[in-house]
């Protein structure tokens, strides 16, 4: 003897269809975006980042040459550093920071709590550039401090440390912040030449 289940199955099927439609639309959108980027490489986000420093083709060649000459070990994982460039690789992208554009570096400590009980801290070096972008390089406290020390040694004019006043100046008056750093850079260059 067999028992036949004749109950309706359409409700579950319609639920699966409703869940699948947005996923299919997202997949189509991403395929369309990928095809457009394959046709025109200027649509890649990295191309826009390189364009901030000059003609992207020339900048790419300068980065390549810089890494062939000097590839220094960076204390923070997933970050490559040459004499004048920092590259941070992620799963879906690449951040490019010309060290000449870096104007401010400070440490950020995030405290983690679970049910009001401290469970740990995360350390990051926040590097801000003259275009208003901020890059967070996360790592262990010693590695973050080593990265900040390396930046200050290579770029003695860079502003280091955090204050609410500096944050406000960076957020609301970026041109004045950049001008102050450029003045420090000129002073450092004169001191080096003398």
C-alpha positions in Angstrom: 0.0 0.0 0.0 1.2 3.5 -0.9 0.0 6.8 0.4 -0.2 9.7 -2.0 0.4 13.2 -0.8 -2.0 15.5 -2.7 -1.5 18.7 -0.7 -0.6 21.9 -2.5 3.0 22.7 -3.3 2.6 26.0 -5.1 3.0 28.2 -2.0 6.6 27.0 -1.4 7.4 27.3 -5.1 6.1 30.9 -5.2 8.2 31.8 -2.2 11.3 30.3 -3.8 10.5 32.2 -7.0 10.1 35.5 -5.1 13.5 35.0 -3.4 15.2 34.0 -6.6 14.1 37.0 -8.7 16.1 39.6 -6.8 19.2 37.3 -6.9 18.8 36.8 -10.6 18.5 40.5 -11.2 21.6 41.2 -9.1 23.5 38.6 -11.1 22.4 40.1 -14.4 23.4 43.6 -13.1 26.8 42.4 -12.1 27.3 40.5 -15.4 26.4 43.7 -17.3 28.8 45.7 -15.3 31.6 43.2 -15.8 31.0 43.1 -19.6 31.1 46.9 -19.8 34.4 46.9 -17.8 35.9 44.3 -20.1 35.0 46.4 -23.2 36.3 49.7 -21.7 39.0 49.4 -19.0 38.5 53.1 -18.1 35.3 52.1 -16.2 37.3 50.1 -13.6 37.4 51.8 -10.2 41.1 51.4 -10.0 41.4 53.5 -13.2 39.7 56.4 -11.3 42.1 56.0 -8.4 45.1 56.1 -10.7 43.7 59.2 -12.5 44.0 61.2 -9.2 47.8 61.0 -9.6 48.1 61.7 -13.3 47.5 59.8 -16.5 46.6 56.3 -15.4 48.9 54.5 -17.9 51.9 56.6 -16.7 51.0 56.1 -13.0 50.7 52.3 -13.5 54.2 52.3 -15.0 55.5 54.4 -12.2 54.1 52.0 -9.6 55.5 49.1 -11.5 59.0 50.7 -11.6 58.8 51.7 -8.0 58.0 48.2 -6.9 60.8 46.7 -9.1 63.3 49.1 -7.5 62.3 48.9 -3.8 59.8 46.6 -2.3 59.9 47.2 1.4 58.2 44.9 3.8 55.1 46.4 5.2 54.2 45.5 8.7 50.5 45.3 8.0 49.1 42.2 6.1 47.8 42.6 2.6 49.6 45.9 2.1 52.5 46.3 -0.3 54.8 49.3 0.1 57.4 50.7 -2.2 59.4 53.9 -1.7 56.5 56.1 -2.8 53.4 53.8 -3.1 51.1 51.8 -0.8 48.9 49.2 -2.3 46.2 47.4 -0.3 44.7 44.3 -1.8 41.2 43.1 -1.0 39.0 40.3 -2.3 37.2 42.6 -4.7 39.6 45.5 -5.3 42.9 47.3 -4.9 43.4 50.6 -3.1 46.3 52.8 -4.4 47.8 55.4 -2.1 50.7 57.6 -3.5 52.7 58.4 -0.4 53.2 61.9 -1.7 49.5 62.4 -1.3 49.4 61.3 2.4 48.9 64.2 4.7 47.8 62.7 8.0 48.2 59.4 9.9 46.7 58.4 13.2 45.8 55.3 15.2 42.3 54.2 15.7 41.4 51.8 18.5 38.0 50.1 18.5 37.0 48.4 21.7 34.7 45.4 21.4 32.1 44.5 24.0 29.7 41.5 24.4 26.9 42.1 26.8 28.8 45.0 28.4 31.9 42.9 28.9 35.1 44.0 27.1 36.1 41.3 24.7 39.0 42.8 22.8 40.4 45.7 20.7 41.1 46.3 17.1 43.9 48.6 16.0 44.1 50.5 12.7 46.3 53.1 11.2 44.2 55.7 9.4 46.1 57.3 6.5 44.3 60.4 5.0 45.3 61.8 1.6 45.0 65.2 0.0 41.9 64.2 -1.9 39.8 63.6 1.3 40.1 59.8 1.2 41.0 57.8 4.2 42.5 54.3 4.3 42.3 52.1 7.3 45.1 49.6 7.7 44.1 47.0 10.3 46.6 44.9 12.2 48.1 44.1 15.6 49.0 47.1 17.7 52.8 46.7 17.2 52.4 46.3 13.4 50.1 49.4 13.2 52.6 51.4 15.2 55.4 50.2 12.9 53.5 51.3 9.8 52.9 54.7 11.3 56.6 55.0 12.2 57.6 54.0 8.7 55.3 56.6 7.2 56.6 59.4 9.5 60.3 58.4 8.7 59.6 58.5 5.0 57.3 61.6 5.1 58.6 63.8 7.9 56.0 66.5 7.0 53.0 64.3 7.5 50.7 65.2 10.4 50.6 62.4 13.0 48.2 61.8 15.9 44.5 62.4 16.4 42.6 65.3 17.8 39.0 66.4 17.3 40.3 69.7 15.9 42.4 68.0 13.2 39.4 65.7 12.3 37.2 68.8 12.0 39.8 70.6 9.9 40.2 67.6 7.6 36.5 67.1 7.2 35.4 70.7 6.8 38.5 72.6 5.6 40.5 70.2 3.5 42.2 72.8 1.4 43.6 74.6 4.5 44.7 71.3 5.9 46.5 70.4 2.7 48.1 73.9 2.5 49.4 73.5 6.0 51.0 70.2 5.2 52.4 71.5 1.9 54.0 74.3 4.0 55.5 71.7 6.3 56.8 69.8 3.3 58.4 72.9 1.9 60.1 73.6 5.2 61.3 70.0 5.5 62.7 70.2 1.9 64.6 73.5 2.7 66.0 72.0 5.9 67.2 68.9 3.9 68.9 71.1 1.3 70.6 73.3 3.9 
